[in-house]
């Protein structure tokens, strides 16, 4: 299937580092704090038994069990952090991808091209905002066409007036009107 020029691909997940990295960092730090608190709460009885127990056998068992659990939990936490980071990249891409698309559309608008619309993928965020921008673009294109039609009518009327023999003051006004209509045509063309 041929790719349309305005569709984006999934190949670049980190497209707005200035937005994505702070979001990911904040979420990973929050996850690390929650995980550390949870691990501390779960392992604190073993630590307490290891330090404060009077029975050497209980201290030994608690210490060995604590070390085994810390190794296993550390591996699990590393896996969880990696999966969370991958999920954060994916999730932030669904937000930042549309921002990049909006930026491309706005750049075209500043150049006077109102034909480029905002195209979003199936699971992207900001669909309502994209629909609003697309509705604005449709309205601008419609209004532009109406203005062009009115300018064409005015140019035709001015052309008919220019063919008639008129007093010099009226001819000057028609010449000024012609210049204004031509300048408006030029502005609408860009």
N, C-alpha and C positions, 0 to 999 in steps of 0.2 A: 504494500500500500504506500503510495507516494505521500510524502510529508508536506503539509501545507506550510507556507512560509511563516505564518504567525504562531504555529504550535511550538511549544517548548518541549525539550526532552528532559529526561530524568538524570542525565549524566552529570550534571553539576549540582550537587546537593549543598555545598557551601558557597552560596552565591552572594550573600550579604553578610560578610563576617562582622561588620560593625553592629549588626542587629543580632545575628545568630549566636555569636560567641558569648555575649553577656547573658543571654537567655539560658544557654546551655550551662554556663558556669554557675549561675545562680541556682539552677535546678539540681546540678550535681552536688554542689555544696550543701544544699538543703537535704538531699538524699543521704549524704555522708554523715551529717549531724544526726539525722533520725536513726540511721543504721548504728552509729556509735552509741547513741542512747539506748537503743534496743539491745544491742550486744552487751553493754554494761549492765543493764537490768537483768538480762538472762544469765550472765556469768558471775554476777556479784555473789550469789550464794556459794559457788565453788571457791571463789577468791576468799571469801570470809572464812570458809572451812579450812582452807589451806593456811591462812595466816593465824587465825585465832583458836583453832582446835588444839586441845591438849594431847590428843591421840596422834602419834606419829604415823600410824597406818592411815588414818583419815586424811592427814596432811598429804601423804604421799599419793593416795588415790585421787584426792581433789586436785593436786598439782598436775598429775599426769593427765587427768580428764580435762582440766583447764587447757593444757597445752594442745591436746588433740583437738578439742573444740575450736580453739583459736586458729589452728592451721586450717581446719575445714571451713570455718566461717570466713577466714581471710580469702580463701579460694572462691567461695561462693560470693562474697562481697565484690571481689574483682570481676567476676562474671556478671554480676548484677550491674556494676558500674559501667562495664563495657556495653551491655545491652541497653542500659538507660541512655548512654551517650549516643548510641546508634539511633534509638528512638527519638531523642531530642533533635538530632540532625534531620531526621525524616520529618518530624513535626514542625520544626522551624522552617524547613524548606517549603512546606505547604503554606506557610504564611509569607515568607520572603519572596518566593517565586512570583506570586501575584504583585508584590511591590515592585519588582523589577519590570514586570509587564506594564504596570501602571506608568512607571518612569519612561519606558519606551514610547508609550502612547502620548504622554505629556510632552515629550521632546518633539514628537511629530506635530502636536498641536501648536507648540511655540513656533514651529517653522511654517505654520499656516495650512498644514495638511490635516484635515479632519476626517480622513477616510479610514485611518487605522483604528480598529476597535481593540478593546481589552479582551483577550482570549484566555480563559482559565481551564485547567485540567479538571477532571471529574472530582477529585478529592481536595482541591485547593480551597483555602479560606477566602473571604472577602468577595463572595459571589454577589451579594446585594450591592456592594459598592461598585463592582464592575458593571452591573446592570445599570446603575445610576449614571456612571460615566458614559456608557454606551448610549443611553437615552439622551444625554446631553449632546453627544456627538451627532446622533440622528437629528436632533432639533437644530443644531448649528448647520448641518448640511442642508436641511429643509429650508431654514431661514436664508441661507446663502443662495439657494436656488431661486427662492422668491425674490430676493434682492436683485439677482442677475436678470430675472425676467422683467422686473420693473425698470431696471437700467436699460435693457434692450428696448423696451417700449419708449422710454424717454429719449434714447438715442435716435430711434426712428422718428419721433415727433420733431426733434431738433433738426434732423436731416431734412424733413419736409419744410420746416420753417426757413432753413438756410437757402432753399431753392426759390423762395419768394423774394420779391423786391420789397425791402423794408427800409424804414428811416434809419439813419446811422446809429441812433441811440439804441434802437431795438436790435439791430445787427450786432452791436457790441455786447448787449445782454445775452443774445443767443450764442455768441462766440464764448462768453464766460460760462454759460450753461454747458456748452459742448466740452469745454476743458474740464469742468467738474464731472460730467458724465464719463469722460475718458479716464480721468484719474480714479473714479470709483470702479470702473471696469478693471483697471490695472490692479487696484487693491484687492478686488474679489478674485482675481486670477492667481494671486500668490497665496 
